[in-house]
Amino acid sequence: MNKSTYTLLIPLLTVTLIVLATLGYWVSHPTTDSLEFSAQTAPITELTQQTSSEPETPKQTLERLNIREIQASAEDYYQPDSKTVRPEFAEMAPSLIGTDIDGQLATDSEGNLIIELDVRDTFDYFLNTIGQVPPEVAIAELRAFIDGKVAPPANEQAMGLLEDYLEYKAAALTVMSQPMIPAQEQTREYQFQVLASSLTQLQSLQEQYLSAEVNDAFFGIENSYADYTVQTMAIQLDNSLSSEQKAQQIMMLNEQLPEELSRSSQHLKKERTIAQTTTSLATADNRDAYLAHIEANYPSEKVAGIMADYDQSQQRNTRYQNYREELETLTHEGMQVSEIKAIEASLRQQYFSEHEQLIAASEDDRLRREQQSEKL
């Protein structure tokens, strides 16, 4: 996957909404499809078992997830020339199947981290798996990658930058969580006002939490496209302009777009469609359709590995369904929640590896909340 087609053209509001919606402890609820992982990541299991009744801030999470104390050697996980995630982690996060790590961590002649878009791409590549895996797992895996990829001082610089980036994400969530009027009451003018206001607030937060150098590297191109989007909408909503005048002004805006944004537009749309179809087919019980899609859109040397991951995930999901069916025979509506949870925990030990039990427990809790909501 190429970074220029993966991140540069996605409108800022859409990108932020997707990333923040998957950033862990705030809003993520793993689905049945999250049961795609391996028992071969024992050190990470220790991380996910440390829970709190109160949501953690990103800074608190990073302070707790001191990967150096948990893993004796990050080099056992990643080497400096790593281009893909470990197979164990790819099994946990099916969206990574068939992809290379989108981004890189480069250093200058003095060993300092080079601040560029690739750094943010690297962070997002791992963080975007939250929702498929617990946030602790995604962050720990990212920290392990950083440890194996670059040595000090770039190592400490990347870790500090990750903390700043997550703090920005937490603050940006408040912007994205602002209440809106019902969709049926929204006018184009209202949507424009919300978009323009949100973009202004997000850009202000970027300046607050990130240095000017980091802000320009991480969001410079994206903000250029965001500004273009707002200006285009303003032209379209300007009733004082004729259709010809609107078209002419929008054409002038297009000509002002950075070259790489304009050049990559169609390629990005194609890749995004492929990725969406891959995710959709991965959750469906139609192996022939999935195989045909993979053969048509991915390198031939990766097809066998992708299909092996698909088959394993289908088997694990089948085991979860069997587990739920047996659970229903052992519980009844009159039971206390504590009793049901005890039965679930015991049954999960019979069906799943230690690592699989964590995701199964998250899915059980999600289903329980849904059932309780339906009764209200």
N, C-alpha and C positions, 0 to 999 in steps of 0.2 A: 504494500500500500504506500502510495507516495504522499508526503505531507502536503505538497502544494495543492493536491486535489482533495485532500482529506479535510483540511481545516480552513483554508484561506477564503473560501467563498460562502461559507455557511453564514447566514445573517446572524448578527450578534444576539438578538433576542432569542432566536431559536436555539443557538448554541448554548447560551447561558441557561435557558430553561431545561434543556436536556441534561446538561452536566450537573446542575444543581439538583434536579429532581432525582439523580442517581447518587448524590453524595451522601451516602451513609445514613448516619444516626438521625437525620432529620425526617426524611420522608420515604425511605426505601422499605419495601415489603417483598422479600424474595418469593418467587412463584415456584410451582412444581418443577419448572424447567431449571431451577437453580440447583437441582440435584446432580449437577454435572461437575464432579470433582473427584479427587483421588485421596486415598489414605496415606500417600507418601509424603505429606507435608506436615509431619509431626510438630516441628517447632512452631508453626503458625497456629496449631491447635491450642497451644498454651495462651496465645494472645486472645483468641476468641472466647476463652472461658472466663476472662476477667470482665465482668459486667457491673453496671452500676444502675441504681434506680433512677438517677438523674442523667439526662443526655450530656455527653462530654462535648467540650469545645474542641475544635481541631488542634489547638495547642496542647490541651490536656491529653488528647489521644496520642499525639506525637511524642510527648514526654513519657507516656506509658510504654509506647511501642519502641523501646530502645533495642533495635534489631541486633546491635553488636553484643548485647548481653545474652541474647537468646540463641543466636547462631554463631557457633565457634568460627566458622569460616564462610564468608559470603562468596568466596571463590568457588565453593562447592555448588553454588546456585548459578552464578553468572561469571562469564569471562569478559575481558575488555572488548572482544570482537563479537559479543552476543548480538544476534539480529532477531531472534525470536524468544518468546517467553518459554519457561520450562514446560514440558508436556503436561506435568501435573497441574500447573496453573491454567493452562489452556483448556484442560478438561473441565475445570471448575467454571470457566468463563467462556461459553460457546461463541460469543461474539468475536473472540480472538482467533478462532479457527481459520486457518488459511491466510493469516496476516503476518507481516513482519512488524517489529516494534516501530511505531511511527514516531520518529525523532531520534536524537542522539545527544550525548553529553560530550562535548569537545572541550579541550583545554588549550591554552596558549603556551608559549615557550617556557613560561615560569610556573606552569601547573595550575593556573587560575581557570575557573570555569568561564567559558565563552558564553555570554548572555545573548541568546538568539531564540527564535521561535521554536527551534528544535527542542529546547529545554521544556517549554510548555507542552509541546506535542508529546514528549516522553511522559510527563506527569499525567496528562489527560488519557494517554493510552492505557495506563494502569487504573486511574481513578474512574474512568468510564465503565469499569467492570462492576462497580458497586451497584448492588441490586441483584446481580448474579451471584456475587460473593459478599460476605460481611465486609463492612468498611475496614475493619482491622486487618483482614487478610489482604485486601488490595493495597493498603498503605504499607503493610509489612513487606509485601512482595516488591513494591516500588523502592522501598528503602534498601532491600537486599540487592536490587538491581543497581542502585546508585553506588552501594558499597563495593560491588564487584566491578563496576564500570570505571570509576575514577578514584584516584588517590588524593590525599590532602595536598594542597588546600582546597581543591575543587570539590572534594567530597563534602567538607563542612559547608562550603558555599552553597552547594546544591541542596543539602538538608535544610539550611536556613531559609533558602528561597522557597522550598516546599512548604515550610511553616507559614511564611508570608502569603503564599498563594492560597493555602487552605483557609487562612484567616480572611482573605478577600472573598473567597467563595461563601463563607459563613455570613459575612456582612451582606453580600449580594443577594443572598437568599431572602432577606427581609424585603428587598425591592421586588423580587419576583413573587413574593407572597402577599403583596398588597391586594386588598379586596377589589373586585370589579363588579359592575352591575351585571345582571343576567344577560346571557349572550343574545337573547331575542330582543333586548332593548338597546343593544350596542349599535351605534351608527359608525360610518366610516370616519367621521370627524372625531368621535370619541376614541376609536381604536388608534387613530393617529396621535391624539394627545397622550394616550397611555404609553404608546411606543416611544414617542419623543421624550417624554418625561423619564421613562425607565432607562433609556439610553444615556440621558444626561446624568442620572443618579449613578448608574453603573460606572461611567467614565470618571465620575468624581471619586468613587470608591477605589478605582484602580490607581488614581493619583495618591489617594490617602494611604493605601497599604503597600504599594509597590514603588520603587524608585523610578525616576524618569527613564533611566536606561532600560530597566526591566519592563516598564509599562509600554514603551515604544516597541521593544522586541516582541513582547507577548501579544499586544493588542493593536499595534499600529495599523497593520493591513486590515484587520477585522473592523476596527473603528472607521476606517476609510469607507468600507462597504456599508457599515451601519449609517454613516452620514449620507451616503449616496441613497440608501433606502428611504431615509426620512425626507430628503430633498425631492426624491421622485414622488413620494406620496403627497408632499405639499403641492407640487405642481399639478398632480391629478385632481386634487381637491380645490384648486383655485378656479372658481367659477368665472373669474374675470378673463380667463384665457380661452381662446378657441381651441378646438381639437388640433388644428394644425400647429398652433403656437405651443401647446402642450407637447406634442410629438417632437417639435424642433428643440425645445428646451431639454427634454429627456435625452434626446440624441446627443446634445452637447455634454450632458452629465456622463453619458456612456463613454464619450471620448476622453473624459478626464479620469476615468478609472485607472488604477495601476495596471500595467501591462499583464502581469501574471494573473491578476484577477479576471480580466477579460478573456485571456487565453485559456484559462482552466475551467470556464463555466460549464461547457457541455460535458467535459470529462468528469467533473464532479457529480453532475446529475446522474450520469451513467453509473458511477461507482456507488453512489448512495442508493440507487434503485437495486443494484446487485446485492448490497449489504442488507437492505430491508427484506429482500426476497429470501436471502440465505437464512436470516433469523426466523422468518415466518415458516419456512419449510423445515427448519431444524426442530420446530416444536410440533410439527404435524407427523402423523403416522403414515407417511407415504415415502418409503425409501427410494422407489424408482424415480419419483419426481425430484427428490433431493439430489440423487446421483446425477440425473440429467442436467440439473442446474449447475452443479459443481463442475462437471465435465465441460460444460459450455463456457464457464466464466472464470475458472481458476487454472493455474499452470498444471500440466499433466503430471508433473512429478509430485504434486501435493495432493492429488485426488485420493490416493490410497490412504494416506494419513488422515485426511479429513473424514473419509467414510468410516475409518476405524473409530475415530472419536464419536461420530454420530451413532454408530452401533452400540458403543459402550454407554452413551447417554440414554439411549432408548431402553437399554436393559436396566439401568438404574432407575429410570422413571417408572418402569413396570414394577420394580421392587417397591417403590413408594406407593403405588396404587394398591399392591397386594397388602402392604403394611396398613394402609388406611382401612381396607376392607376387614382385616382381622381386628383392628382396633375397634371398629363399630360393633363387632360381636362381643367385645369385652367391656364395653361401656354402655351406660344408659342415661337418659335425660336427668334422672334424679340425683346423679352423683355430684359431689362437690368438685370444683375445678381442681383442687389439690389432689384429689383421688385420681382424676382423669390424667393429670400431668404425670403422676407416679406410674400409672399404667403405660402411658406413652413412652416414658423414659426407659422402662424395662423392655418394652417391645422394640424400641429403636435399637437397643443393644443386640437384639436377635437378627435384625434385618440389615443393619448398616455398620460400616466401619466407624471408627472413632470420629473421623473427620466428617463423614457423611451425616452423622447424628446431629451435628451443629446446624446444617442447612435444613434437615428434616424438622428439627425443633422450631426453627424460624417459620417454616411453612405451616407447621401445626398451629403456632400462635396466630399466624395470619388468618387461617381458616376459622379459628375460634373467634377472633374479632369480627369476622364477617357474619358468623352465625349469631353473635350477640347483637349486631347491628340490625339484622333482619327481624329480631324479636322486639325491637323498640318501636 
